[in-house]
Amino acid sequence: MEKVVNLAKRRGFAFQSSEIYGGLASCWDYGPVGVELKRNVKEAWWRDMVLTRSDIVGIDCAILMHPRVWEASGHIAGFTDPLVDCKVSKQRFRADQLFWAAVVVDGKTVGHVSALESDATEAELQNGAEELKRKKAIQGKLEPVVAKDFTQAAPEEIPLIPSPATGEPGSLTPPRSFNMMFQTYVGALRDDTAVAYLRPETAQGIFINFKNVLDTGRVKVPFGIAQVGKAFRNEINPRNFTFRSREFEQMEIEYFIAPDADWQKCHRDWIDAGLAWLESIGIPRALLSEYAHPKEKLSHYSKGTVDIMFKFPFGVQELWGFAARGDFDLTQHQKFSGKSMEYFDEAAKKKYVPHVVEPSVGVDRVLLAALCAAYTEDEAPDEKGKLEKRVVLRLSPRLAPVKVAVLPLVKNKPELVAVAEKLHAALQRRYVSFYDQSGAIGRRYRRQDEIGTPWCVTIDFDTLANGTFTLRDRDSMKQERIDEKALFALLDEKLC
């Protein structure tokens, strides 16, 4: 993961927000190539999930909405995380992500250990227990640890659990509820009548516009409403680069179906569509898995929720969620607003409040997964033929920030530069193209490899003679002679 983060900074994918002032935790700025990659993720999703389907329409809702929206949805009352403070280090943790275990030797508890949630949590706790036993020079058989999260700690156990920040017990507070919505004020006054919130999700904007879309969009159930937009959550413990941050973008669909429709089939179809789309943008199926939420952990409105998981370097984590939300949201907004959210089904000759299947995925998480899946190290010869390490992003051409780089073989030959600049100008009208005449040709190839550019075109002296140039493939590093017509045909085939 450290290599991916370093590459992201070095090559202009992402920077820490407000970096010159020390940075603002869990907020990120996308650089020149990062913003192109992010735009490509959104455009690929929109084309495949919206533009190529006749049953999906789009919407773009305001970030600020009437506070009653969040009362109806339950966010004001229940959008909380359990928060734990370390009084010594002043660090905060989510109680459900802070794990602990009693250290038991020969049936007797001799201490406690703690660790933050990860793929290796139980191993860390077991190692901690063994270390505690050695440190205290305790004889006897150490029993396997039983990991619990901090919400399961009894009041009398809390003072005994060490803080993961200090390793010492006695500094952790009992869990308390922490609402994750960012509060602001609308208008000149700063009192209770002016309170508003930055939206913590994009879904509610779709629900409150259900009737507007129904009346204007010429749609019939089953149909979906899609949206791409910013959301904001005051996360207690943001971490792992752009994976969990306080400002992020979602790509979300609310797919409306009849109450008596086969929701399980619809749910499964969307999961399969999600898996297929991720593979189509270069994320290998081998790195993806599914996690079905057990009944006892489902949200109160959910009939069933399945997450597509991705194997990040820091562990297997949620990438894309698929929830069968029933009619909860539309019913709540109907109740709180007094406005009907019913749909008249002409075929069935009856009215009903539709049910919903929701595929929801984060733009930033897809981008990070694509970077992690694409990052590769191999060997390539330098100008003298000696093998050296090559860092290459094997991004799908659809996602690649730059589609083709144009490189004159040498910069001090005006006739080569003129041809290269002309080709670059022609390419720019249709694709993101990059022109580079600085440095040895091998170094220029390496720079393009590191940002994932699929093809490089080198203008050389043969170009002047016969109009062909060298096309280099990023992944195989194979080179072939090609002319301008064939180049555009290749790009059209691969990118359109």
PLY file of the C-alpha trace (Angstrom):
ply
format ascii 1.0
element vertex 496
property float x
property float y
property float z
element edge 495
property int vertex1
property int vertex2
end_header
0.00 0.00 0.00
2.87 2.33 0.78
4.14 1.94 -2.80
0.72 2.85 -4.22
0.46 5.92 -1.99
3.99 7.04 -2.91
3.25 6.62 -6.61
0.00 8.56 -6.24
1.88 11.51 -4.74
4.90 11.31 -7.07
2.91 11.17 -10.28
0.05 13.51 -9.40
-2.85 11.18 -8.67
-3.71 12.49 -5.18
-2.35 14.89 -2.58
-3.17 15.50 1.06
-5.66 18.37 1.22
-4.19 21.64 2.55
-0.77 20.00 2.60
1.19 23.28 2.92
-0.63 23.91 6.22
0.06 20.48 7.62
-2.85 18.78 5.87
-6.47 18.13 6.82
-6.97 14.55 7.93
-8.93 12.26 5.59
-9.45 14.90 2.90
-7.74 14.50 -0.47
-7.10 16.57 -3.57
-6.84 14.81 -6.95
-3.94 15.97 -9.14
-3.67 16.26 -12.94
-3.73 12.53 -13.68
-5.88 11.67 -10.67
-8.70 13.92 -11.78
-8.67 12.30 -15.23
-8.74 8.82 -13.69
-11.63 9.82 -11.43
-13.55 11.35 -14.33
-13.03 8.16 -16.35
-14.39 6.00 -13.49
-17.55 8.12 -13.32
-18.00 8.27 -17.09
-17.52 4.51 -17.49
-20.10 3.83 -14.75
-22.58 6.35 -16.18
-22.26 4.99 -19.71
-22.66 1.34 -18.67
-25.27 1.76 -15.92
-27.36 4.64 -17.30
-26.82 5.56 -20.96
-26.89 2.00 -22.33
-30.02 1.04 -20.36
-33.56 2.10 -21.23
-34.83 1.62 -17.66
-32.46 4.07 -15.87
-32.61 7.86 -15.83
-30.28 10.34 -14.14
-30.61 13.10 -11.59
-28.31 15.57 -9.82
-29.59 16.70 -6.42
-28.46 19.52 -4.13
-26.00 18.76 -1.35
-28.05 20.92 1.06
-31.61 19.73 1.65
-34.44 20.54 4.04
-33.57 19.17 7.51
-36.88 17.28 7.57
-35.40 15.01 4.90
-32.93 13.71 7.46
-35.59 13.38 10.15
-37.68 11.23 7.84
-34.74 9.06 6.79
-33.67 8.50 10.40
-30.26 10.11 10.02
-30.75 12.76 12.70
-31.83 10.20 15.29
-29.80 7.20 14.26
-26.86 8.02 11.98
-24.36 7.44 14.74
-21.20 5.51 15.47
-20.11 4.39 18.94
-17.14 6.59 19.91
-14.32 5.76 22.36
-11.75 8.31 23.52
-8.26 7.63 24.83
-7.81 10.23 27.59
-4.00 10.01 27.42
-3.29 10.12 23.68
-6.46 12.12 22.83
-7.11 9.70 19.97
-10.61 8.52 19.08
-11.72 5.09 17.94
-14.92 3.49 16.75
-15.96 1.06 19.44
-17.02 -1.57 16.91
-13.56 -1.40 15.28
-11.62 -1.68 18.55
-11.15 -5.31 19.59
-9.94 -6.74 22.89
-9.51 -10.07 24.62
-8.86 -11.37 28.08
-5.50 -13.12 28.54
-6.27 -16.42 30.25
-3.59 -18.75 31.66
-4.65 -22.04 33.25
-8.21 -20.77 33.51
-7.24 -17.52 35.27
-7.46 -14.05 33.68
-4.07 -12.37 33.99
-4.62 -9.28 31.84
-6.14 -7.86 28.68
-4.93 -6.93 25.18
-6.39 -4.77 22.42
-6.01 -4.17 18.67
-7.73 -2.19 15.94
-9.77 -4.05 13.35
-7.81 -5.62 10.48
-7.48 -8.95 8.68
-4.94 -9.93 11.35
-6.84 -8.75 14.45
-7.07 -12.16 16.13
-3.41 -12.90 15.37
-2.41 -9.52 16.83
-4.43 -10.21 19.97
-2.91 -13.69 20.31
0.60 -12.29 19.87
-0.18 -9.59 22.41
-1.38 -12.20 24.87
1.82 -14.21 24.45
3.91 -11.07 24.91
2.00 -10.14 28.08
2.56 -13.62 29.46
6.30 -13.36 28.79
6.52 -9.85 30.21
4.82 -10.89 33.45
6.81 -14.17 33.55
3.62 -16.16 34.07
3.87 -19.95 33.98
1.11 -22.18 32.63
-0.91 -22.84 29.50
-2.09 -19.78 27.56
-5.59 -20.28 26.25
-6.57 -19.02 22.73
-7.91 -15.49 22.83
-11.61 -14.76 22.30
-11.87 -11.48 20.39
-14.70 -9.07 21.21
-15.31 -5.56 20.03
-15.45 -2.72 22.56
-19.25 -2.48 22.46
-19.33 -5.92 24.12
-17.26 -4.82 27.12
-19.03 -4.74 30.46
-18.63 -1.52 32.52
-16.29 -3.24 34.94
-14.09 -4.51 32.07
-13.54 -1.13 30.39
-10.86 0.11 32.88
-8.92 -3.12 32.32
-8.67 -2.87 28.53
-5.46 -1.21 27.26
-5.65 1.63 24.77
-4.26 0.66 21.32
-2.55 4.07 21.31
-0.61 3.70 24.57
-0.76 0.00 25.42
-1.82 0.90 28.94
-5.21 0.19 30.59
-7.40 2.76 32.31
-7.53 5.52 29.70
-10.44 4.44 27.48
-13.86 6.00 27.97
-17.13 4.07 27.71
-18.66 4.19 24.18
-20.92 7.14 23.40
-23.02 7.91 20.35
-21.53 10.28 17.79
-23.64 11.63 14.91
-21.58 11.66 11.74
-23.45 14.37 9.85
-21.77 17.72 9.27
-24.02 20.51 10.56
-24.16 23.98 9.02
-26.51 26.98 8.84
-28.55 28.34 5.95
-29.22 32.08 5.85
-28.09 35.00 7.99
-29.15 33.64 11.40
-27.30 30.97 13.32
-30.09 29.50 15.42
-32.11 26.28 15.41
-34.34 27.51 12.58
-31.33 27.80 10.26
-29.75 24.38 10.92
-29.00 22.28 7.85
-26.70 19.35 7.08
-24.27 18.34 4.38
-25.80 15.19 2.95
-24.25 11.99 4.31
-25.51 10.01 1.30
-26.93 10.69 -2.15
-29.88 8.30 -1.85
-32.34 10.63 -0.12
-32.19 13.18 -2.91
-33.40 10.47 -5.26
-36.25 9.41 -2.97
-37.62 12.92 -2.43
-37.60 13.45 -6.22
-39.34 10.16 -6.98
-42.63 11.78 -7.96
-40.91 14.56 -9.94
-39.08 11.99 -12.04
-42.20 9.86 -12.35
-44.21 12.82 -13.66
-41.57 14.09 -16.10
-39.31 11.20 -17.06
-41.81 8.99 -18.96
-40.81 6.00 -16.82
-42.69 2.97 -15.57
-41.94 0.56 -12.71
-39.54 -1.22 -12.79
-37.09 1.62 -13.38
-34.11 3.23 -11.70
-32.83 6.70 -10.89
-29.06 7.16 -10.90
-26.91 9.86 -9.36
-23.21 10.64 -9.00
-22.35 13.16 -6.33
-20.55 14.24 -3.19
-21.43 13.07 0.30
-19.93 13.96 3.67
-19.45 11.94 6.85
-17.60 13.03 9.95
-15.83 9.69 10.29
-14.29 8.96 13.67
-11.43 6.87 12.38
-10.78 7.59 8.68
-7.83 5.64 7.34
-6.16 3.77 4.50
-5.52 6.64 2.11
-8.70 7.51 0.15
-10.59 4.37 1.25
-12.42 6.01 4.14
-12.59 9.80 4.08
-14.87 12.57 5.28
-15.63 13.93 1.81
-16.27 11.42 -0.96
-18.30 10.73 -4.10
-20.93 8.07 -4.59
-22.33 6.41 -7.70
-25.78 5.23 -6.71
-28.95 3.81 -8.22
-32.35 3.40 -6.60
-34.15 0.75 -8.63
-37.92 0.77 -8.03
-39.90 -2.45 -8.30
-43.44 -3.58 -7.49
-44.06 -4.82 -3.92
-44.90 -8.31 -5.22
-41.93 -8.47 -7.62
-39.16 -11.03 -7.11
-36.81 -8.73 -5.19
-34.28 -11.51 -4.63
-33.84 -11.99 -8.38
-33.57 -8.25 -8.94
-31.04 -8.04 -6.11
-28.98 -10.88 -7.58
-29.11 -9.38 -11.08
-27.64 -6.11 -9.79
-24.87 -7.91 -7.89
-23.94 -9.81 -11.05
-24.03 -6.58 -13.05
-21.69 -4.97 -10.50
-19.21 -7.83 -10.69
-19.25 -7.76 -14.48
-18.72 -3.99 -14.57
-15.75 -4.13 -12.21
-14.15 -6.78 -14.39
-14.83 -4.68 -17.49
-12.75 -1.81 -16.06
-9.80 -4.06 -15.26
-10.42 -5.21 -11.68
-9.73 -8.98 -11.64
-12.48 -11.31 -10.44
-9.89 -13.10 -8.30
-9.61 -10.01 -6.08
-13.39 -9.76 -5.60
-15.65 -11.65 -3.23
-19.15 -11.36 -1.77
-20.27 -10.80 1.81
-23.91 -11.32 2.72
-24.85 -9.41 5.87
-26.28 -11.79 8.51
-29.87 -11.11 9.52
-28.92 -9.81 12.95
-26.65 -7.15 11.40
-29.00 -5.92 8.68
-30.20 -2.31 8.76
-33.75 -2.13 10.09
-35.14 -1.38 6.61
-33.15 -4.03 4.73
-34.56 -7.31 3.48
-31.08 -8.33 2.42
-27.70 -6.68 1.84
-24.70 -8.07 -0.03
-21.36 -6.30 -0.40
-18.86 -6.88 -3.17
-15.52 -6.99 -1.35
-12.09 -6.18 -2.76
-8.75 -7.49 -1.58
-6.91 -4.25 -0.79
-3.29 -4.41 0.45
-4.64 -3.51 3.92
-7.26 -6.26 3.89
-10.52 -7.37 2.31
-12.94 -4.45 2.53
-16.30 -3.34 1.15
-16.25 -1.92 -2.36
-19.88 -1.93 -3.53
-23.06 -2.41 -1.48
-26.36 -3.84 -2.73
-29.30 -3.36 -0.37
-32.95 -4.39 -0.76
-34.46 -1.41 1.10
-38.16 -2.36 0.78
-40.52 0.63 0.81
-39.03 2.23 3.94
-37.67 5.44 2.40
-40.63 6.37 0.20
-43.07 5.52 3.01
-41.14 7.68 5.48
-41.08 10.67 3.13
-44.76 10.21 2.39
-45.47 10.26 6.13
-43.26 13.25 6.98
-44.10 15.41 3.95
-47.77 14.57 3.60
-47.21 14.06 -0.13
-48.19 10.81 -1.85
-45.35 8.58 -3.03
-47.69 6.06 -4.63
-47.33 4.78 -8.15
-50.36 3.85 -10.26
-49.70 0.59 -12.07
-51.82 0.73 -15.23
-51.40 -2.97 -16.00
-52.43 -4.08 -12.50
-54.94 -1.22 -12.08
-53.77 -0.46 -8.56
-51.70 2.00 -6.56
-48.72 1.10 -4.41
-45.54 2.48 -2.90
-42.70 0.80 -4.83
-39.95 -1.19 -3.18
-36.29 -0.44 -3.88
-33.06 -2.29 -4.65
-30.05 -0.02 -4.16
-26.60 -0.55 -5.73
-24.27 2.03 -4.14
-20.52 2.34 -4.79
-17.92 4.96 -3.92
-16.02 6.62 -6.76
-12.93 7.00 -4.58
-13.00 3.33 -3.55
-13.29 2.12 -7.15
-10.40 4.41 -8.09
-8.28 3.09 -5.22
-9.15 -0.52 -6.08
-8.19 0.12 -9.71
-4.83 1.59 -8.63
-4.11 -1.32 -6.29
-5.08 -3.94 -8.89
-3.06 -2.21 -11.61
0.16 -1.57 -9.67
2.89 -3.89 -10.99
6.65 -4.13 -10.80
8.64 -5.92 -13.48
11.96 -5.52 -15.29
12.76 -3.69 -18.49
16.03 -2.86 -20.28
17.43 0.66 -20.02
19.15 2.55 -22.89
22.23 0.37 -22.49
20.29 -2.90 -22.41
20.71 -3.43 -18.66
17.63 -4.70 -16.83
16.12 -2.34 -14.27
12.96 -2.32 -12.16
9.94 -0.90 -13.96
6.85 0.35 -12.14
3.78 0.13 -14.35
0.08 0.75 -13.81
-1.76 -1.82 -15.90
-4.96 0.24 -15.93
-7.78 -0.58 -18.28
-7.52 1.74 -21.31
-11.03 2.97 -20.40
-9.72 4.27 -17.07
-6.21 5.34 -18.06
-5.79 9.10 -17.42
-3.77 9.53 -20.62
-4.71 7.36 -23.59
-1.67 7.96 -25.78
1.62 9.84 -25.42
3.35 11.45 -28.39
7.15 11.51 -28.16
9.54 12.98 -30.74
12.69 10.86 -30.71
14.87 13.93 -30.16
13.80 17.48 -29.34
16.49 19.36 -31.29
15.20 18.27 -34.69
12.50 20.77 -35.71
11.18 18.50 -38.46
10.45 15.70 -35.92
8.94 18.12 -33.42
6.64 19.61 -36.06
5.22 16.19 -37.01
4.82 15.19 -33.36
3.02 18.42 -32.45
0.65 18.04 -35.39
-0.22 14.45 -34.43
-0.69 15.46 -30.79
-3.09 18.25 -31.81
-5.13 15.80 -33.91
-5.30 13.28 -31.05
-6.30 15.93 -28.50
-9.53 16.60 -30.35
-10.78 13.13 -29.45
-8.65 11.70 -26.64
-6.55 12.75 -23.67
-3.09 12.86 -25.23
0.23 13.87 -23.68
3.19 15.42 -25.46
6.69 14.90 -24.00
10.03 15.77 -25.60
12.13 16.01 -22.43
14.79 13.41 -21.61
15.91 10.09 -23.02
13.20 8.10 -24.76
13.48 5.27 -22.22
12.89 7.66 -19.31
9.86 9.07 -21.09
8.45 5.57 -21.54
8.91 4.90 -17.82
7.05 8.08 -16.86
4.10 7.04 -19.01
4.19 3.48 -17.62
3.86 4.87 -14.09
0.64 6.76 -14.90
-0.83 3.87 -16.87
-0.70 5.27 -20.43
-1.56 2.29 -22.68
0.27 3.45 -25.82
3.23 5.65 -26.71
3.88 6.94 -30.21
7.48 7.82 -31.11
8.13 10.11 -34.06
11.49 9.17 -35.60
13.40 9.72 -38.84
11.52 6.92 -40.62
8.37 8.95 -39.99
9.73 11.66 -42.25
10.44 9.11 -44.96
7.27 7.01 -45.00
4.74 8.58 -42.59
4.78 5.69 -40.10
5.83 5.87 -36.47
6.60 3.48 -33.62
3.64 2.40 -31.46
4.73 0.97 -28.08
2.37 -1.14 -25.98
2.58 -0.45 -22.23
2.10 -3.97 -20.92
4.12 -6.04 -23.39
6.54 -3.22 -24.37
6.28 -4.52 -27.93
6.74 -2.00 -30.71
5.30 -1.89 -34.22
5.23 0.52 -37.12
1.87 2.17 -37.69
0.47 5.14 -39.56
-1.97 7.81 -38.37
-5.07 6.17 -39.87
-4.28 2.83 -38.22
-3.58 4.58 -34.89
-6.99 6.25 -34.82
-8.66 2.98 -35.83
-6.91 1.21 -32.89
-7.95 3.89 -30.40
-11.53 3.91 -31.67
-11.73 0.15 -31.26
-10.23 0.05 -27.76
-11.78 3.18 -26.26
-15.16 3.83 -27.90
0 1
1 2
2 3
3 4
4 5
5 6
6 7
7 8
8 9
9 10
10 11
11 12
12 13
13 14
14 15
15 16
16 17
17 18
18 19
19 20
20 21
21 22
22 23
23 24
24 25
25 26
26 27
27 28
28 29
29 30
30 31
31 32
32 33
33 34
34 35
35 36
36 37
37 38
38 39
39 40
40 41
41 42
42 43
43 44
44 45
45 46
46 47
47 48
48 49
49 50
50 51
51 52
52 53
53 54
54 55
55 56
56 57
57 58
58 59
59 60
60 61
61 62
62 63
63 64
64 65
65 66
66 67
67 68
68 69
69 70
70 71
71 72
72 73
73 74
74 75
75 76
76 77
77 78
78 79
79 80
80 81
81 82
82 83
83 84
84 85
85 86
86 87
87 88
88 89
89 90
90 91
91 92
92 93
93 94
94 95
95 96
96 97
97 98
98 99
99 100
100 101
101 102
102 103
103 104
104 105
105 106
106 107
107 108
108 109
109 110
110 111
111 112
112 113
113 114
114 115
115 116
116 117
117 118
118 119
119 120
120 121
121 122
122 123
123 124
124 125
125 126
126 127
127 128
128 129
129 130
130 131
131 132
132 133
133 134
134 135
135 136
136 137
137 138
138 139
139 140
140 141
141 142
142 143
143 144
144 145
145 146
146 147
147 148
148 149
149 150
150 151
151 152
152 153
153 154
154 155
155 156
156 157
157 158
158 159
159 160
160 161
161 162
162 163
163 164
164 165
165 166
166 167
167 168
168 169
169 170
170 171
171 172
172 173
173 174
174 175
175 176
176 177
177 178
178 179
179 180
180 181
181 182
182 183
183 184
184 185
185 186
186 187
187 188
188 189
189 190
190 191
191 192
192 193
193 194
194 195
195 196
196 197
197 198
198 199
199 200
200 201
201 202
202 203
203 204
204 205
205 206
206 207
207 208
208 209
209 210
210 211
211 212
212 213
213 214
214 215
215 216
216 217
217 218
218 219
219 220
220 221
221 222
222 223
223 224
224 225
225 226
226 227
227 228
228 229
229 230
230 231
231 232
232 233
233 234
234 235
235 236
236 237
237 238
238 239
239 240
240 241
241 242
242 243
243 244
244 245
245 246
246 247
247 248
248 249
249 250
250 251
251 252
252 253
253 254
254 255
255 256
256 257
257 258
258 259
259 260
260 261
261 262
262 263
263 264
264 265
265 266
266 267
267 268
268 269
269 270
270 271
271 272
272 273
273 274
274 275
275 276
276 277
277 278
278 279
279 280
280 281
281 282
282 283
283 284
284 285
285 286
286 287
287 288
288 289
289 290
290 291
291 292
292 293
293 294
294 295
295 296
296 297
297 298
298 299
299 300
300 301
301 302
302 303
303 304
304 305
305 306
306 307
307 308
308 309
309 310
310 311
311 312
312 313
313 314
314 315
315 316
316 317
317 318
318 319
319 320
320 321
321 322
322 323
323 324
324 325
325 326
326 327
327 328
328 329
329 330
330 331
331 332
332 333
333 334
334 335
335 336
336 337
337 338
338 339
339 340
340 341
341 342
342 343
343 344
344 345
345 346
346 347
347 348
348 349
349 350
350 351
351 352
352 353
353 354
354 355
355 356
356 357
357 358
358 359
359 360
360 361
361 362
362 363
363 364
364 365
365 366
366 367
367 368
368 369
369 370
370 371
371 372
372 373
373 374
374 375
375 376
376 377
377 378
378 379
379 380
380 381
381 382
382 383
383 384
384 385
385 386
386 387
387 388
388 389
389 390
390 391
391 392
392 393
393 394
394 395
395 396
396 397
397 398
398 399
399 400
400 401
401 402
402 403
403 404
404 405
405 406
406 407
407 408
408 409
409 410
410 411
411 412
412 413
413 414
414 415
415 416
416 417
417 418
418 419
419 420
420 421
421 422
422 423
423 424
424 425
425 426
426 427
427 428
428 429
429 430
430 431
431 432
432 433
433 434
434 435
435 436
436 437
437 438
438 439
439 440
440 441
441 442
442 443
443 444
444 445
445 446
446 447
447 448
448 449
449 450
450 451
451 452
452 453
453 454
454 455
455 456
456 457
457 458
458 459
459 460
460 461
461 462
462 463
463 464
464 465
465 466
466 467
467 468
468 469
469 470
470 471
471 472
472 473
473 474
474 475
475 476
476 477
477 478
478 479
479 480
480 481
481 482
482 483
483 484
484 485
485 486
486 487
487 488
488 489
489 490
490 491
491 492
492 493
493 494
494 495
